[in-house]
Amino acid sequence: MAQKLAAAPTAGLGLIKSQLELGWSAPFSAVLADEADKQVRAFVAADLREGATAFSQKRPPVFVGR
């Protein structure tokens, strides 16, 4: 399991983890605002481009954590 997580887009996983943690304690409106910010950050990430490129080239992605 650790190897699978290490090969995953670690920056994206970090965003997900922080969103889950915030969801337990913050008001719904704050969670939505934070999620919108994280979506913007994820959309411009190098790992998103790598994942899309790897998918289209039918190869395993090599994520760099950015």
HELIX and SHEET records of a PDB file:
HELIX    1   1 ALA A    2  ALA A    7  1                                   6    
HELIX    2   2 THR A   10  SER A   25  1                                  16    
HELIX    3   3 PHE A   28  PHE A   43  1                                  16    
HELIX    4   4 ALA A   46  SER A   56  1                                  11    
END                                                                             
